Amino acid sequence: MPSITREEVAHLARLARIELTDEELDHLAPQLDQIIGLVAQVSDVAADDIPPTSHALPITNVMRQDENRPCLTPEQALSGAPAAEEQRFRVPRILTEEA
């Protein structure tokens, strides 16, 4: 399995908007590579006769049934918005093209 490179760690950090120093990149690349290797080992151990689980204990999701209830109209919901247009909230852009 190919190892994760320092450049890949730097790219992931940019996508996550995390500023890392050169020392941190050098430190994290081998750690992330080791983590990926350990996850691959766990995947190799998984047997076909054992069902996948998401929790160690059997749990049941307790959810109520969906019921239609009266709600706000789009105009009411947007009435206090400082910059609403075409029945949408207008928010400042947070992502750039380089990400």
Residue pairs with C-beta under 8 A, 6 or more apart in sequence:
1 36
1 37
1 40
3 29
3 33
4 29
4 32
4 33
4 36
5 29
6 25
6 26
6 29
8 29
9 20
9 25
9 28
9 29
9 32
10 20
10 25
13 19
13 20
13 25
14 98
14 99
15 99
17 99
20 28
46 52
74 87
75 87
78 84
78 87
78 88
78 89
81 89
81 90
83 89
83 90
84 90
